[in-house]
Amino acid sequence: MPETTPGDDAADLTALLCDFGGLWTITRTPNGYTAQRRRAPAPPVVFTAETVGALRALLEHGYDTAKFAGVLRDFGSEWEIERLDPGSAWVAVSRDGGHTRVIAAGDLDSLRASLSRALDDAPEDATGRSVRGQRAPYA
């Protein structure tokens, strides 16, 4: 490998950053250079609304408030539902006695589907009725 001067090294690094800087984090270390693959960006969020007011609500909250209200209406009596951080996962927690269940999902539609499946998997008593959310009888 030919010797390079500091000026050549800087020019080569600049060219390298132009070619690969979007996909790699390239840094200089005492032992040379390192390149670490950047995380893949999340897919873009696209909001669609029929009115400007509805679009404003979507942009202010970062999610469809009507859809969230529907999930709360359908599952809120048995699950605590919240968004961890803006732009991150939704989480639902159910505490049945000493048993805690946690469901995480990337969006409200996935959360609704997971909660529906969890309801279908609810334990049943001897008569076949769901016992989710019921307290055990005292002996």
C-alpha positions in Angstrom: 0.0 0.0 0.0 1.5 3.4 -0.9 2.2 6.0 1.7 -0.3 8.8 2.0 0.1 12.3 3.4 -2.4 13.7 5.9 -4.0 15.7 3.2 -4.6 12.6 1.1 -6.1 10.9 4.1 -8.5 13.7 4.7 -9.6 13.7 1.0 -10.0 9.9 1.0 -12.0 10.1 4.2 -14.2 12.8 2.8 -14.8 10.7 -0.4 -15.5 7.6 1.8 -18.0 9.6 3.9 -19.8 10.8 0.7 -20.0 7.3 -0.7 -20.9 5.4 2.5 -21.8 7.9 5.2 -25.5 7.4 4.8 -25.3 3.7 5.6 -22.3 3.6 8.0 -21.1 5.7 10.9 -17.4 6.2 10.1 -15.0 7.5 12.8 -11.3 7.8 13.3 -9.8 5.9 16.3 -6.3 5.8 17.7 -5.9 2.5 15.8 -7.2 3.7 12.4 -10.8 4.0 11.3 -14.1 2.1 12.2 -17.3 1.8 10.3 -20.5 0.8 12.1 -23.7 0.0 10.2 -26.4 2.6 11.0 -29.8 1.3 12.1 -32.3 1.0 9.3 -34.8 3.9 9.5 -38.3 3.2 10.5 -40.8 3.2 7.7 -42.4 6.6 7.3 -45.7 7.2 9.1 -48.4 8.4 6.8 -51.5 10.0 8.2 -54.7 10.4 6.1 -57.6 12.5 7.1 -60.7 13.9 5.4 -60.4 17.3 7.1 -57.7 19.7 8.1 -58.9 19.5 11.7 -58.7 15.7 11.7 -55.2 15.9 10.2 -54.2 18.4 12.9 -55.3 15.9 15.6 -53.2 13.2 14.0 -50.2 15.4 13.8 -50.5 16.7 17.4 -50.9 13.3 19.0 -48.9 11.1 16.6 -51.7 8.5 16.4 -55.4 8.3 15.4 -57.2 9.4 18.6 -60.5 7.8 17.4 -58.7 4.5 16.8 -57.2 4.7 20.3 -60.6 5.5 21.8 -62.0 2.4 20.1 -59.2 0.2 21.5 -59.8 1.6 25.0 -63.6 1.1 24.7 -63.1 -2.5 23.6 -60.3 -3.6 25.9 -59.8 -0.9 28.5 -61.8 -2.6 31.2 -59.2 -5.5 31.3 -56.0 -3.9 30.0 -54.0 -0.7 30.9 -53.0 0.7 27.5 -50.5 3.4 26.8 -47.8 4.5 24.4 -44.3 4.2 25.8 -42.8 7.2 24.0 -44.0 9.2 21.0 -43.2 7.2 17.9 -42.5 4.0 19.8 -44.4 0.9 20.7 -47.8 0.6 22.3 -48.1 -1.6 25.4 -51.1 -3.2 27.2 -50.8 -4.7 30.6 -53.4 -7.0 32.3 -53.1 -8.0 35.9 -55.3 -10.9 36.8 -54.6 -11.8 40.4 -50.9 -12.8 40.6 -50.7 -13.2 36.8 -49.4 -10.3 34.7 -49.7 -10.3 30.9 -47.9 -7.7 28.7 -48.5 -7.1 25.0 -46.4 -4.7 22.9 -47.2 -3.6 19.4 -45.8 -1.1 16.9 -49.2 0.4 16.0 -52.8 0.4 17.2 -54.0 -2.1 14.6 -51.5 -4.6 15.6 -52.3 -4.0 19.3 -56.0 -4.5 18.7 -55.3 -7.8 16.9 -53.0 -9.0 19.7 -55.6 -8.1 22.3 -58.3 -9.9 20.4 -56.2 -13.0 20.3 -55.4 -12.7 24.0 -59.1 -12.5 24.7 -59.7 -15.6 22.6 -57.0 -17.4 24.7 -58.6 -16.4 28.0 -59.0 -19.2 30.5 -62.4 -20.7 31.1 -64.2 -22.2 34.1 -65.8 -25.6 34.2 -68.9 -24.2 32.4 -66.9 -22.8 29.5 -67.3 -19.2 30.6 -64.4 -16.8 30.4 -62.9 -16.2 33.9 -60.6 -13.3 32.7 -61.0 -10.4 35.1 -63.0 -12.4 37.7 -61.8 -12.8 41.2 -61.3 -16.3 42.5 -63.9 -17.3 45.1 -62.8 -17.4 48.7 -62.8 -20.8 50.3 
